[in-house]
């Protein structure tokens, strides 16, 4: 990436930062158990990669996984559209590859959104909502 692309990438990642929520969860146990969006350093890139990274989705409340997935997918949509549109991309959630559509962005095979992930959250929600 050139300097302008790197600056734009850094700005987008900063916009989606969850540091305050991470701190709140660690201090008070309130909110979602977010983890940072980690972009790997140049020493971890291989085979012509220009960007690689990972995060863990929050999972401590009903629909947390879906909310986390939507948040980070929105971040990746912005990065792809605004910084690395001409790159070859590979995005997965739990080893399940997401598909790209210019109109919808990243999505699962079930829809133009994250429908199957949302359905998985919905099916597990009663156990999370009512368990004490």
N, C-alpha and C positions, 0 to 999 in steps of 0.2 A: 504494500500500500504506500501511496505517496503521503506527504505530510498533511495535505488538505483532507484526504480520505481518513487518515488516522485521527485528525482533530474532529471530524464529523462523527466518526465512530465513537470516540470518547464522549462527545456531547450527548449522543443518543443513549449510550449506556448510563451516563450520569442522570439523564432524565428518568430512567426506569429503576434507578437505585432504590434498594429497600433497606438501607443501613438503619434508618430511624426505626422501622418496624422490627428489624432484627434485634436492635438494642432493647426496644420496649418488651419484646417477647422474653428476652434473657432476664430483664430486670423484674418484670411483673407477671410474666406468664400469660399476658393478654395479647390477643391478636393471633395471626398466623405465624407458624414457625418457618419463616422465610429463610433462605440461604442466599448468599451473594451470587451474582452472575459472574463467574470466573472466566476471564479470557486468558488463554494460555500464552506464555511468553514465546518469543521467537525460537528459543532453544527446544520447545516442544512441538513445533510445527515440522511437518515432514512432507515429502513428495509434492512440493509445489504449493502447499497450503499457505494461505495468507491470513486465515482466521480460524481459530478453533477454541472451544470452551465448553463449559458445562455448568449446571446448577442442579440442585435437588428441589423438587416441588414441595410446597408445604402440604402437610397431611394430618394436621391435628384437629381439624373441624370438618363438618359436613361441607362438601363442595370446595374445600381448600385446594385440592389437586386441580380441579377445573379452573379456579380463580388464578392459581399460580401458572398453569399452562397458558391460559389466555393472556396473562400479563407478559410472560416471556416470549410467547409467539408474536405478540404485538411488537415487542422490542426487535425481534428478528425480522419481522416484516419491514420495519423502518430501516434497519441496517441493509437489508437486501435492496429495497427500493431506492434508498438515498445514498448508499455508499458503494455496495458491491453487486450491482445489478448484473454485471457481465461475468460474475464468478460462477463456477459450478458448485452447487450447494448440496449438502446432505444434513437433514435435521431429523432427529428422533426423539420420541418420548418413550422411555422404558423400552428401548430397542425396537419400537414401532415407528417405521419411517413415515414422515409427513410428506404430503404432496404439495406442489406449488401451483398456484393459479394466479395470473396477473391481476385479476379482479379481486379475489378473496384473500390472497396471500397463502400462508401455510395452513393446511387443513388435513384431516384424516380422510381415509378412503370413503367414509360413510356420507360425507356432505361437503359443503363449502365452508364448514366451520369445524369445530371439534366435537361433533355429535357423539361419537362412540365413547370418547373420554368422558363427556358430560353424562352419558347414560350410565357408565360405570360408577360415577360419583353418585348419581341419583339412586342406583340400586343399593349402594352401600350406605346411603344417608340415613335410613331409618335406624340402623344399628348405631351410628354415631350420634344421631339426634336424641335417642331415647335411652342410651346406655348411661348408667351412672356408676 
